[in-house]
Amino acid sequence: MDTVMKKWHRLGIIGIMAAALPLSACGVSGPELTEEQNAQIVEYAAGLMLKYDENYHSRLEEEPDEELSEEPAEPVEQPKEEEPEEVPVDAESPEEIVQEQEEVADKSIEEFCGIEGTAISYTGYEVKDTYPEATGDDLFFAMNASDGCKLIVLNFNVQNIGSQDLNLDMLSIGTKFKISLNEASPKYALTTMLENDLASYIGTIPAGSSENLVLICELPEEEAGSIETVRLFMRNGSEEARLTLN
């Protein structure tokens, strides 16, 4: 069908072009055309020929495959799985506290602090509301327990076993003491202005003599009557040690 239509269109165009020729040459009378009119008819006929050929060829061109011409679909972004929120770690369990405590080396106070010519021994604890108890006008400083708590006073006998007087300056040594009662997490001993505070004591102990020095902490009143274990932890810089007292 396309071939037949093509032939008929071309015959029509040829007929139009033939009409542009001088009709007198065919022995037929008719109006004479000027050269300009002939040129216009030829140009028009040529335009039709060109237009037809362009349309014909455009129909013969293969249409692009729709599947190939389609742009590749963008990958669908999968929703990201939300990472589970970190659950805050609870306070250390007693088992973890005990394990941590066992990893610290056991040392005596004099060994850890590097005090030669002394023997420091633990002599027990006292449960107090006030320390020291008022004994007269010579009392310089006293501590009172917080509401609902008791003072736990740890007593240490510091004996000069050397042959010369011992000038002891615990404040310059700078050891920090922590106390653990009933396997609880260790807490720093209270900072005091007591003259016999083991952590800050400065004084002279004559040869063969001894001094009673103390470390103090607080404990809720309902727990103060049932203390089973007492441990002392010492720290100086990056060095740590512990001492089981009771």
Secondary structure as UniProt FT lines:
FT   HELIX           2..19
FT   HELIX           23..26
FT   HELIX           35..60
FT   HELIX           66..69
FT   HELIX           94..102
FT   HELIX           109..113
FT   TURN            116..117
FT   STRAND          118..128
FT   STRAND          130..131
FT   TURN            137..138
FT   STRAND          143..144
FT   TURN            147..148
FT   STRAND          149..160
FT   STRAND          166..169
FT   HELIX           170..173
FT   STRAND          176..181
FT   TURN            182..183
FT   STRAND          187..188
FT   TURN            195..196
FT   TURN            198..200
FT   STRAND          202..205
FT   TURN            207..208
FT   STRAND          210..220
FT   HELIX           221..224
FT   STRAND          230..236
FT   TURN            237..238
FT   STRAND          239..244
//
